Structure formats: C-alpha cells, structure tokens
Amino acid sequence: MDLLLVEDDLEAAALLKAVLEDRGHTVQHVGCGEDGVARACANPFDVLIADRLLPGMDGLTLIREIRARGVGTPVLVLSSLGEVDDRVAGLQAGGDDYLVKPYHTDELLARVEVLARRSAQGVTGTHLTVGDLELDLLRREVHRAGRRINLTPREFRLLEFLMRYAGQVVTRRMLLENVWGYTFDPGTNIIDVHVSRLRTALDDDRSAPMLQTVRGQGYVLLSPEGGRVDEGGAGRGLSLQ
C-alpha cells in the first residue's frame, strides 16, 4: 500500500515509517498539516495517517481541508486525546478511524489494513456492521436486527473494539490497553463483568452468542452465522491466532 504519514515528531515518524515499510508498504512522510494537504491532493494514497496535534494546521483541519477538496483517502487519526468527545470530533471532521496514543504497532497496522479494505469496498469507517449487529459511531447507537441496544460509554467502546476485530481473538491485554487505557493488569474482574453485561445486551437469550470466550486466549465476536468457537479456538470458517 501507498501511505502518507503526517507527523511532526521526527523520531516517532521515523520509527513508524520503518515499521510500515518493514510490512511492505510505501510511506511518504511530511511534518506539518499544510504539507500533508498538498501531498494528499497531489498524489493518490491508500491510507493517510495523521497526528491530531500538528503545529500550525492541526490534524482535524487537515482532514476537513482535503475533504473539501474532494480527497476521499481514508484517514487514521493518531492522538493522545482519547475521551469520547475527542474521538467523535475526529470522526465528524472526516476521519475514518481514531487511535489513541500510546498504541501497539500491531494494532495500528491492523487498522491501516482494515481502512484500505473498507475503502476498496466503499465502507464508511463511522458505521460498523457484523451480521445483524450495527454500530453508529456518530449517533452513538447500537442496533441488532432492528432492536435498539442501550450501552454505557465503556460498553460502547468495548463493543466498537470487538467489532473492529470481528472474527479474531482479542486478548485481555488488548482490551485493558485499548478500552481501559491500562498498561498493567489491575488484577480485577473488570473485563469479565463488562463482557458479561455486553453479552447479555447483545444476545437477548439467543441460543448462539455472538460474543464468545476463547479459553486461555481472550474473546471473539462472531457474526450470527459464524458458529461457535471450539475449545481449540477455531470458529467455522475462521482462523483465530
């Protein structure tokens, strides 16, 4: 893939560029929003990765500017601002995904690849669908088979993360770091409690739960036709690693 990275921190940019290139991607880097707009308008890219807090023209203004000029390149926003309002602002500005710092490069790589696939399929990054389950990031609404599901902000964030990795095992560590912002295991059952509540809200006494536990690994969200996960961690038609 051809990627454009807009990041003013030269050290962070060099590290991220090396990781992306090691995965086989071509990366162009610029250090300010104005140059990001110029480059994005002059060349086609598969995905644009933009830091939110850029000097001069910030990342959200950059996105608004390229959208106003008709550039539809998917944009992944990187930011240390991780509150719900911050993430919503990023999406409302025209971003397709929002990743809070600090992050694991594996997650960033996965999100970049997902954005590229969605772009090819014409899928918007503000509306997630897994089977009959739909999540609208802008309206902050969840529906399953037309039924409105009311979730707490934490449950909503948990579901969003699971939907972005639908069909893949999500570890407890991934959830602690990306949903709760912990870089350590607090040694509580906080994840189990929220997963249990979310499972109850989603499944509504259905026989085949969408949200399943994979013993010794984590959790996986499956579409209703995805089947159950066996003890080895493999659902029908899925490779869970």
Summary of the structure (lengths in Angstrom):
residues: 241
radius of gyration: 18.4
end to end distance: 23.6
largest distance: 54.3
contacts: 734
relative contact order: 0.09
helix: 39%
strand: 20%
